[in-house]
Amino acid sequence: MNLFVFSSNRALAELYNNNNFEFLPEAKSIKEFFDDIIIIPNKTKIPKYLRSILLWNATYNIEIENLGFDRAFLRFLENSTFLLNFFDELESSMVNIDDIDISDTYGDYSDHLRILNKIYKVYLKKIEELNLYDIGYKFNINEKYLKYYKNIFINIDGVLSSKDFHILKEASKYTNINISFSYSKYNAFMFDRILPNKLEENTKYTLNINKFEILDSKKLTHTNPKINVYGFEMRINQALLVIAKINEWLKNGYESIAVIVPDEEFSKYLQIFDIKRNLNYAMGIKNIALIKKIKKIREVINIKESKILTNTQHSNIESNSIILDATKSKLRNVLSLINLDNELELLAIEGIFENLSYDDIFEFLLSNIDNIDDNNGGKVKVIGVLESRGVSFERVIIVDFNEDLIPKLNNNDMFLNTNIRKHTKIPTLKDKENLQRHYYYTLIQNAKNVEIAFCKNKLPSSLLNELKFESKDGDAIWRFFPKEINKTYKEEIFIAKNTRFNLSASSLKIFMECKLKFYFKYICNINNNEEKEENDSSILHNIFKNLGENFDVSKLPNLIKEFTKKYKTSKRLDIEIIKNNLQEFIKEQTQAIKNGTKIIAQEVKKEFSMGNFNFLCYIDRIDKINDQIYIIDYKLKKDFNIKNETYLQLLIYKKALQNEYDNITCLYYDLYKNKKYIMDSNDELECEKALQESLNELNGEIEFNKCEDKNICKYCDYKYICNRY
């Protein structure tokens, strides 16, 4: 008896659909296969949706704030994937936290690892108490199951982790196991870890696990597909391309078709236009009825006081039917209201939910509602790229082919930098990007006709450059709004007298770079109303200021915790990583203080007048060495290049302080490179000339023109007004 194993359920289905077997072969997905051959007695695998809440419960008495995590339930759930992904990656790579080399990490990394290890152990203990298992459990091999098969043939089209390979090696003691895989430049890293010799690219191999030798190799041939690439101004217009092509292909008798959606949210656009129901959503469709029901019940319940709101407040809801039973737990009350009383897995941990508000419980349920099967779908599959593994389609449409989605990666690099990953043989970010490229490359090369669509207002995927295809204007062919109602852009000329006489170094820089931006921002007061998160530079400035005149670096850990506690985990970890990158700067400042440098002031606010103008300055730092005064402006940019800067800012700072101090030297301090750039007399004369020219211009009538350098427009809030997007 032989067993065939495939990387995806889709590939498994194709085996049965596209072959006329007299006797059906036994086949499984690789997930089912691993579940069958691993035995953990007297335990049940933990359901995915329970992991985050049990992890939250496990951290109850652990100082997770030191990791930058919020203890509040919903904020924790939002960030719990960072922890779970970290644990999963270590487990799949067979790496113990204690074995991680911390020599190339930030200062508090060892403390963070200690906390992570503690969380991990408490979490495992918690699920063991419930007779569940997740990660980190020793397993037994199901010998009887394996001995039933003479040969096991495994097609690998996805990831083969170190743990997967270890399990296969153990399983090969009881039966013959062959794995087949395609080797390309994109997935080479995965096999180079386990094979003694590098293989030839674009080749399919069969490896015998028992003898650990290559049995067969075959050069891959591709179909040289016809590929069309389209750019769209509006994301929804991509859906019109999809529907048009599907209708065309089905009419011509083609049925081997797939629509690839990197982001499942795109399916909502397809559902609008798929009036013939030709599409079948492999990921399922949202359970709208249940979602609406839960939201309505949540509206009726007054969360804070756990009582029913009046009918006048929610007249569209039967408020009197929502009754909370004081003899029941909060979870049982909620499950009863939404007719899910039989959720035994949740009820097994109902005590945990008693510490939560009703609002938290409803939000938890809403975030874990499974999609329902698309039973009424048509012939054309709408799938993610992972579902395409091991399957070939003659005709393929890929939407959202943008850099932020292709390659699409989970954010689980938070606690493992590239050097640690290389040292412990855990896939790096680059490895994961390449694996995604392998999936798309294989999908495209095995097709006959490929249509690719991307949004013009975002960067197209770098994979397009590798495919070397020029894009066409998709909106000219498919568009949701008729072309006639699109307004033609007309260039306007803005001529006016300046009404702003309060300036700063930054506003003057804007005037010198782009007069029209100055006009919109300071004359018309057109501002972006979106609340912007404080940038890393501002946070570090405040932290440095609070180190005091002695630049006491021992205060750094507590100051970072204090100044970043209101932010999300990713922001807090960013600051920790930046601190690690500034070690040379911190070391030099500590030594400078010992050698006699005096920090006179930090984050200094200064106002002064120049002609008709009032200037407001915020100076990062003023130092004194002997009789020399140093005005310092921090630069926190990895790509800081003095050639792209002017010394105008420093000149203005000098003018603000020249009546207070003699012997002033001004400098930019590149924090990342620990390098100083001093304004010399030539720089000062050049900036003085530019400053006076700008002030003279601001005194009269001005034609507020656009800047000539379009690179300045890339991140400008006014690029849509100026037609520069």
C-alpha positions in Angstrom: 0.0 0.0 0.0 1.3 3.4 -1.0 0.4 6.8 0.5 0.6 10.1 -1.5 1.1 13.4 0.5 0.6 16.9 -0.9 1.3 20.4 0.4 -2.2 21.7 0.1 -5.8 20.4 0.0 -6.2 22.0 -3.4 -3.3 19.8 -4.8 -4.9 16.8 -3.1 -8.3 17.5 -4.8 -6.6 17.9 -8.2 -5.1 14.4 -7.9 -8.6 12.9 -7.7 -10.3 15.3 -10.1 -7.8 15.1 -13.0 -7.0 11.4 -13.1 -9.2 8.4 -14.0 -8.2 5.8 -11.4 -9.6 2.3 -11.4 -8.8 2.3 -7.7 -8.5 5.6 -5.9 -5.0 5.9 -4.3 -4.8 6.9 -0.7 -3.7 10.5 -0.3 -3.5 13.2 2.4 -2.5 16.7 2.9 0.9 17.2 4.6 -0.9 18.7 7.7 -3.1 15.6 8.0 -0.1 13.3 7.5 1.9 14.9 10.4 -1.2 14.8 12.6 -1.5 11.1 11.9 2.1 10.1 12.5 2.6 12.1 15.7 1.2 10.7 19.0 0.9 12.7 22.2 -1.1 10.4 24.5 -4.1 11.7 26.5 -3.9 15.2 25.0 -5.9 17.1 22.4 -4.4 19.8 20.2 -5.3 23.2 21.3 -7.8 25.0 19.0 -6.1 28.0 17.3 -8.6 30.5 18.7 -7.8 29.5 22.3 -4.1 30.2 22.0 -4.2 34.0 22.5 -6.6 34.0 25.4 -4.6 31.3 27.3 -1.4 33.1 26.5 -3.0 36.3 28.0 -4.0 34.4 31.1 -0.5 32.9 31.4 1.1 36.4 31.5 -1.1 37.5 34.4 1.8 37.7 36.9 4.6 38.3 34.4 6.2 41.7 33.7 5.1 41.8 30.1 5.3 45.6 30.1 9.1 45.3 29.9 8.6 43.8 26.4 6.4 46.7 25.4 3.1 44.8 25.6 -0.1 46.2 27.0 -1.8 44.1 29.6 -5.3 45.3 28.6 -7.1 42.3 27.0 -7.9 43.6 23.6 -4.6 45.4 23.1 -2.8 42.2 24.2 -4.9 40.1 21.7 -3.9 42.5 19.0 -0.2 42.0 19.7 -0.3 38.3 20.9 0.7 37.1 17.4 4.2 38.5 18.0 4.7 36.1 20.9 3.0 33.1 19.3 4.9 33.5 16.1 8.1 33.8 18.1 7.4 30.6 19.9 6.3 28.8 16.7 9.4 29.8 14.8 11.7 28.6 17.6 9.8 25.3 17.8 9.7 24.7 14.0 13.5 25.4 13.9 14.2 23.3 17.0 15.8 26.2 18.8 15.7 26.6 22.5 15.5 30.1 23.9 18.4 29.4 26.2 20.6 28.6 23.2 20.2 32.0 21.5 23.4 34.0 21.2 22.8 37.5 22.6 26.2 39.0 21.7 24.8 41.0 18.7 21.6 42.4 20.3 20.3 45.4 22.1 21.1 46.0 25.8 18.0 44.6 27.4 17.7 41.6 25.1 18.8 39.1 27.7 16.1 40.4 30.1 13.5 40.2 27.3 14.5 36.6 26.6 14.2 35.7 30.2 10.6 37.1 30.3 9.7 35.3 27.0 11.0 32.1 28.4 9.0 32.5 31.5 5.8 33.3 29.5 6.5 30.2 27.3 6.8 27.9 30.3 3.7 29.2 32.1 1.7 29.0 28.9 2.7 25.3 28.4 1.9 24.6 32.0 -1.5 26.2 31.6 -2.5 24.2 28.5 -1.2 21.0 30.1 -3.6 21.5 33.0 -6.4 21.5 30.4 -5.0 18.2 28.8 -4.2 20.2 25.7 -0.9 20.4 23.7 0.5 23.0 21.4 4.2 23.6 20.9 7.2 22.2 22.7 5.8 18.7 23.5 7.9 15.7 22.9 6.1 13.3 20.7 6.0 9.6 19.8 6.0 8.2 16.2 2.9 6.2 15.2 4.9 3.1 14.2 1.8 1.0 13.4 0.4 3.6 11.1 3.7 4.0 9.1 4.3 0.3 8.8 0.9 -0.1 7.1 2.4 1.7 4.0 5.2 0.2 1.9 6.1 3.6 0.4 5.1 7.2 1.2 5.5 9.8 -1.6 5.5 13.4 -0.4 5.3 16.4 -2.8 6.9 19.4 -1.1 5.7 22.7 -2.5 5.8 24.8 0.7 8.0 25.0 3.8 9.9 22.1 5.2 11.1 23.2 8.6 13.9 21.6 10.6 11.3 20.0 12.9 9.4 18.6 9.9 12.6 17.1 8.5 13.4 15.6 11.9 10.0 14.0 12.1 10.4 12.5 8.6 13.8 11.1 9.5 12.2 9.4 12.5 9.3 8.2 10.4 11.7 6.7 7.8 12.8 4.1 10.4 9.4 2.3 9.8 8.7 2.8 6.0 10.3 4.0 2.8 9.8 7.8 2.3 10.6 9.8 -0.8 10.1 13.5 -1.1 9.8 15.4 -4.4 10.5 19.1 -4.7 11.3 21.8 -7.2 14.6 23.6 -6.6 14.8 27.3 -7.6 16.9 30.3 -6.6 14.0 31.4 -4.5 13.5 28.3 -2.3 17.2 27.1 -2.3 17.8 28.2 1.3 15.2 25.6 2.6 17.0 22.6 1.1 20.6 24.0 1.4 20.2 23.8 5.2 19.6 20.0 5.1 21.4 18.8 2.0 25.3 18.3 1.9 25.6 19.7 -1.7 24.0 22.6 -3.5 21.6 21.5 -6.3 21.0 22.8 -9.8 18.3 25.5 -10.1 15.1 25.0 -12.0 15.2 21.3 -11.5 12.8 18.8 -9.8 14.4 16.3 -7.5 13.3 13.1 -5.7 15.1 12.6 -2.4 15.0 9.3 -0.5 14.9 10.1 3.3 15.9 6.6 4.4 19.3 6.6 2.5 19.4 10.4 2.2 20.3 10.3 -1.4 18.9 11.9 -4.6 17.0 9.2 -6.6 16.0 11.3 -9.6 16.3 14.8 -11.1 14.5 16.3 -14.0 15.0 19.8 -15.6 11.9 21.8 -15.3 10.3 23.1 -18.5 7.9 26.1 -18.5 5.1 27.1 -20.8 6.4 30.6 -21.6 3.1 32.2 -20.6 1.5 35.2 -22.2 1.6 37.9 -19.4 -0.3 41.2 -19.3 0.2 43.7 -16.5 -2.2 46.5 -15.7 -2.0 49.4 -13.3 -5.2 50.9 -11.8 -5.9 54.2 -10.0 -8.8 52.6 -8.1 -8.5 49.3 -6.4 -12.1 48.3 -7.2 -11.4 48.6 -10.9 -9.2 45.4 -10.7 -12.4 43.5 -10.0 -13.8 44.5 -13.3 -10.7 43.1 -15.1 -11.2 39.8 -13.2 -14.9 39.5 -14.2 -14.3 40.5 -17.8 -11.5 37.9 -18.2 -13.4 35.1 -16.5 -16.5 35.7 -18.7 -14.2 35.7 -21.8 -12.4 32.5 -20.8 -15.5 30.6 -19.7 -17.2 31.6 -23.0 -14.3 30.1 -24.9 -14.4 26.9 -23.0 -11.5 27.3 -20.6 -12.1 26.1 -17.0 -8.6 25.7 -15.5 -8.7 29.2 -14.0 -7.6 30.7 -10.7 -8.0 34.2 -9.2 -5.2 34.9 -6.7 -6.0 37.4 -3.9 -3.0 38.2 -1.6 -5.5 40.0 0.7 -8.8 38.2 1.4 -10.5 41.5 1.9 -10.4 42.0 -1.9 -13.1 39.3 -2.2 -15.7 41.9 -1.3 -15.1 43.7 -4.6 -15.4 40.5 -6.5 -18.7 39.7 -4.8 -20.2 43.0 -6.0 -19.6 42.3 -9.7 -19.9 38.5 -9.8 -23.6 38.6 -10.7 -23.3 35.3 -12.6 -21.8 33.5 -9.6 -18.8 32.2 -11.5 -16.5 32.5 -8.6 -15.9 30.1 -5.7 -14.1 31.5 -2.7 -11.8 28.9 -1.3 -11.3 30.9 1.9 -15.0 30.9 2.5 -17.2 33.9 2.9 -17.9 35.9 6.0 -20.7 34.7 8.3 -22.5 38.0 8.0 -25.7 36.9 9.8 -23.8 35.8 12.9 -21.6 38.9 12.9 -24.6 41.2 12.7 -26.3 39.2 15.5 -23.4 39.5 17.9 -23.0 43.2 17.2 -26.7 43.9 17.8 -26.7 42.1 21.1 -23.5 43.9 22.1 -25.3 47.2 21.3 -28.2 46.3 23.7 -26.1 45.3 26.7 -24.7 48.2 28.7 -21.2 46.9 29.1 -20.0 49.1 31.9 -23.0 48.5 34.2 -24.1 45.1 32.8 -27.7 46.2 32.5 -30.2 46.5 29.6 -30.5 49.8 27.7 -33.9 51.3 27.0 -35.9 50.6 23.9 -35.7 54.3 22.9 -31.9 54.0 22.6 -32.0 51.0 20.3 -35.5 50.8 18.8 -34.5 48.4 16.1 -33.5 45.7 18.6 -35.7 43.5 20.8 -34.2 44.8 24.0 -36.5 42.8 26.3 -35.3 39.6 24.8 -31.7 40.2 26.0 -31.6 38.9 29.6 -28.5 38.4 31.6 -28.8 35.5 34.0 -27.0 36.4 37.3 -26.6 32.7 38.1 -24.6 32.1 35.0 -21.0 33.1 34.1 -20.4 35.9 31.7 -19.3 33.5 28.9 -22.4 31.3 29.3 -24.6 34.4 29.2 -23.0 35.5 25.9 -23.0 32.1 24.3 -26.6 31.6 25.3 -27.6 34.9 23.7 -26.0 33.9 20.3 -27.1 30.3 20.4 -23.6 28.8 20.8 -24.2 27.0 24.1 -22.4 23.9 22.9 -19.0 25.5 22.6 -17.4 23.0 25.0 -13.8 24.1 24.3 -14.6 27.7 25.4 -16.7 26.6 28.3 -13.7 24.5 29.6 -11.9 27.8 30.4 -15.0 30.0 31.3 -13.3 31.1 34.5 -10.8 33.2 32.5 -13.6 35.2 30.9 -15.0 36.3 34.3 -12.0 38.7 34.5 -13.2 40.4 31.3 -15.9 42.9 30.4 -18.8 41.8 28.2 -17.4 44.1 25.5 -14.1 42.2 25.6 -15.9 38.8 25.3 -18.0 40.0 22.3 -14.9 41.4 20.6 -13.0 38.1 21.2 -15.8 36.2 19.6 -16.1 38.6 16.7 -12.4 38.2 16.0 -12.6 34.4 15.9 -15.7 33.8 13.7 -14.8 31.3 11.0 -15.8 32.0 7.4 -18.5 29.7 6.1 -18.1 27.5 3.1 -19.0 29.0 -0.3 -21.4 26.1 -1.2 -23.1 28.1 -4.0 -19.9 29.1 -5.7 -19.0 28.7 -9.4 -16.3 27.0 -11.3 -13.5 29.6 -10.9 -11.4 29.3 -7.7 -10.6 32.5 -5.7 -7.6 31.5 -3.6 -4.5 32.8 -1.8 -1.1 31.9 -3.2 -0.5 29.2 -0.5 -3.6 27.3 -1.8 -2.0 27.3 -5.3 1.0 25.2 -4.1 1.3 21.9 -6.1 -1.5 23.0 -8.6 -1.2 24.3 -12.1 -3.8 26.5 -13.8 -3.9 27.3 -17.5 -5.2 30.8 -16.8 -4.4 32.9 -13.8 -5.4 36.4 -12.6 -3.4 38.0 -9.8 -4.7 41.2 -8.2 -3.1 43.6 -5.7 0.3 42.9 -7.1 1.9 45.6 -4.8 5.0 45.6 -2.6 3.0 45.7 0.6 1.2 42.5 -0.2 3.6 40.6 -2.5 5.6 39.2 -0.8 3.2 39.1 2.1 4.9 38.4 5.4 3.8 38.0 9.0 5.4 40.4 11.4 7.2 37.9 13.6 10.8 39.2 13.4 10.3 41.3 16.5 12.6 39.3 18.8 14.9 37.7 16.2 17.2 39.8 14.1 18.9 38.6 10.9 22.1 37.7 12.6 20.4 35.5 15.2 18.3 33.9 12.5 21.4 33.0 10.4 23.3 31.7 13.5 20.4 29.5 14.6 19.4 28.5 11.0 16.0 30.1 11.3 14.7 31.5 8.0 15.5 35.2 7.6 13.1 37.9 6.3 14.8 37.6 3.0 14.3 33.8 3.0 10.6 34.3 3.6 10.3 36.9 0.8 12.1 34.5 -1.6 9.8 31.6 -0.6 6.8 33.8 -1.5 8.5 34.7 -4.8 8.9 31.0 -5.5 5.2 30.4 -5.1 4.3 33.2 -7.5 7.1 32.4 -9.9 6.0 28.7 -10.1 2.3 29.7 -10.5 3.1 32.1 -13.3 5.5 29.9 -15.2 3.2 26.9 -15.2 0.3 28.9 -16.7 -0.5 29.7 -20.3 -2.1 33.1 -19.8 -1.5 35.4 -16.8 -3.2 38.7 -16.0 -1.6 40.8 -13.3 -3.1 43.9 -11.7 -1.7 46.4 -9.2 -2.7 49.8 -7.7 -0.8 52.8 -9.0 -1.0 54.7 -5.8 1.3 52.2 -4.1 4.6 50.6 -5.1 4.2 47.7 -7.5 5.8 44.4 -6.3 9.5 44.1 -6.9 8.7 40.8 -8.5 7.4 42.7 -11.5 10.9 44.0 -12.1 12.2 40.5 -12.1 9.5 39.4 -14.6 10.5 42.4 -16.7 7.1 43.4 -18.0 5.8 46.9 -18.7 2.4 47.8 -17.4 -0.6 49.1 -19.3 -3.3 51.6 -18.2 -6.0 49.3 -16.7 -8.4 52.2 -16.1 -8.5 53.0 -19.8 -10.2 49.5 -20.3 -12.0 48.7 -17.1 -13.3 51.3 -14.7 -16.1 51.5 -12.2 -16.9 55.2 -12.7 -17.5 56.3 -16.3 -14.6 58.2 -17.7 -16.8 61.2 -18.7 -17.4 62.2 -15.0 -13.7 62.3 -14.2 -12.6 65.9 -13.9 -9.7 67.0 -16.0 -6.9 68.4 -13.9 -6.3 72.1 -14.6 -3.1 73.8 -13.4 -3.8 76.8 -11.2 -1.5 79.8 -10.6 -1.4 81.1 -7.0 -0.2 84.7 -6.6 -0.6 86.4 -3.3 1.1 88.4 -0.6 2.6 86.5 2.3 0.5 86.8 5.4 2.7 84.6 7.6 5.4 86.4 9.5 6.0 83.7 12.1 8.6 81.4 10.8 10.7 78.4 11.9 13.6 76.6 10.3 11.3 73.9 9.0 8.7 76.3 7.5 11.5 78.3 5.8 12.9 75.1 4.4 9.5 74.2 3.0 9.3 77.6 1.4 12.7 77.2 -0.2 11.9 73.6 -1.4 8.3 74.1 -2.6 6.5 77.4 -2.4 3.2 75.9 -3.2 3.4 73.5 -0.2 4.2 76.6 2.0 1.1 78.3 0.5 -1.2 75.4 1.3 0.2 74.7 4.7 0.9 78.1 6.2 -1.2 80.6 4.1 -4.3 78.6 3.5 -3.9 76.5 6.7 -4.8 73.3 4.8 -3.6 70.6 7.1 -3.8 66.8 7.4 -6.4 66.2 10.1 -5.3 62.6 10.7 -3.7 62.1 14.1 -0.1 61.2 13.4 1.9 59.1 15.8 4.8 60.8 17.4 7.9 59.9 15.3 10.9 58.0 16.7 13.1 61.1 16.6 10.8 63.1 18.9 10.5 60.3 21.4 14.3 59.9 21.6 14.8 63.7 21.9 12.6 63.6 25.0 14.4 60.6 26.4 17.8 62.2 25.9 16.6 65.4 27.6 15.6 63.4 30.7 19.0 61.8 30.9 20.0 65.1 32.4 23.2 67.2 32.2 25.3 64.1 33.1 23.8 62.1 30.3 23.0 59.3 32.8 22.5 56.2 30.5 21.5 54.0 33.4 18.1 55.8 33.2 17.5 54.7 29.6 15.5 51.5 30.2 13.0 53.2 32.5 12.8 56.3 30.3 12.1 54.2 27.2 9.4 52.3 29.1 7.8 55.6 30.3 7.9 57.5 27.1 6.6 54.6 24.9 4.0 53.0 27.1 1.1 54.6 25.2 2.2 53.2 21.9 1.7 49.8 20.3 4.2 47.0 20.8 5.9 47.5 17.4 6.7 51.2 18.1 8.1 50.3 21.5 10.3 47.6 20.1 11.4 50.0 17.3 12.8 52.4 20.0 14.6 49.5 21.7 16.2 48.6 18.4 17.2 52.2 17.6 18.8 52.4 21.1 20.9 49.4 20.2 22.0 51.0 17.0 23.1 54.1 18.9 25.5 52.4 21.2 28.6 54.2 19.7 26.9 57.5 20.1 25.9 56.8 23.7 29.4 55.5 24.5 31.0 58.6 23.1 28.7 61.0 25.0 29.4 59.2 28.3 33.1 59.6 27.7 32.7 63.3 26.6 31.0 64.1 29.9 33.8 62.5 31.8 36.3 64.6 29.7 34.7 67.9 30.7 31.9 68.5 28.2 29.0 70.3 29.9 25.5 70.0 28.6 24.1 73.5 29.2 20.6 72.8 27.9 18.4 70.4 25.9 15.2 70.8 23.9 15.6 74.6 24.2 12.8 76.9 22.9 14.0 80.2 21.5 12.2 83.2 19.9 13.9 86.1 18.0 13.2 88.6 15.3 14.8 89.2 12.0 13.5 92.1 10.0 9.7 91.7 9.7 9.8 88.1 10.8 9.5 86.3 14.1 11.4 83.0 14.4 10.6 80.2 16.7 13.3 77.5 17.3 13.6 74.2 19.2 17.3 73.5 19.7 18.1 69.9 20.5 21.2 70.6 22.7 23.7 73.2 23.7 27.1 72.0 25.0 30.1 73.9 26.4 33.7 72.7 26.1 36.1 75.2 27.8 35.1 78.6 26.3 33.5 77.1 23.1 29.7 76.8 22.7 28.3 74.0 20.6 24.8 74.0 19.1 23.8 70.5 18.2 21.0 69.2 16.1 20.3 65.5 16.2 19.7 63.6 12.9 18.1 60.2 13.3 18.0 59.0 9.7 19.6 55.8 8.5 20.1 57.3 5.1 21.2 60.8 6.3 23.4 62.4 3.7 24.9 65.8 4.3 25.0 66.4 0.6 21.2 66.5 0.6 21.0 68.9 3.6 21.7 72.6 4.0 23.0 74.3 7.1 20.1 76.8 7.1 18.7 75.3 10.3 21.9 75.6 12.2 22.4 79.2 10.9 18.9 80.2 12.3 19.8 78.5 15.6 23.0 80.4 15.8 21.2 83.7 15.2 18.8 82.8 18.0 21.7 82.4 20.5 24.3 84.9 19.2 23.2 87.6 21.8 23.7 85.1 24.7 26.9 83.3 23.7 30.2 84.0 22.0 32.4 81.5 20.1 29.5 79.4 18.8 30.1 76.3 16.7 27.1 74.6 15.0 26.9 71.0 14.0 24.6 68.2 12.9 25.0 64.9 14.8 24.3 61.8 12.7 23.3 59.5 15.5 23.3 56.3 13.5 26.8 56.8 12.1 28.0 58.7 15.3 29.4 61.4 13.0 29.4 65.2 13.3 29.0 67.7 10.5 30.2 71.2 11.4 29.0 74.3 9.7 32.1 76.2 8.5 32.4 79.8 7.4 31.7 79.0 3.8 28.6 77.1 4.7 27.4 80.0 6.8 27.9 82.6 4.0 26.1 80.4 1.5 23.1 79.9 3.9 23.1 83.6 4.9 22.7 84.5 1.2 19.8 82.0 0.7 18.1 83.1 3.9 18.1 86.8 2.9 16.9 86.0 -0.6 14.0 84.0 0.9 13.1 86.7 3.4 13.1 89.4 0.7 10.8 87.2 -1.4 8.5 86.7 1.5 8.2 90.4 2.0 6.5 91.0 -1.4 4.0 89.4 -3.7 4.8 85.8 -4.4 4.0 83.3 -7.2 3.6 80.1 -5.2 5.0 77.6 -7.7 5.3 73.8 -7.5 8.8 72.4 -6.8 10.7 71.1 -9.8 12.1 68.1 -7.9 9.3 65.6 -7.9 11.1 63.4 -5.3 10.0 66.0 -2.7 6.4 65.2 -3.5 6.6 61.5 -2.7 5.5 61.8 1.0 3.8 65.2 0.7 0.3 65.7 2.1 -0.6 67.9 -0.9 0.5 65.7 -3.7 -3.1 64.9 -4.7 -4.0 68.6 -4.9 -1.0 69.2 -7.1 -1.6 66.1 -9.3 1.8 64.7 -8.3 0.8 61.3 -7.0 
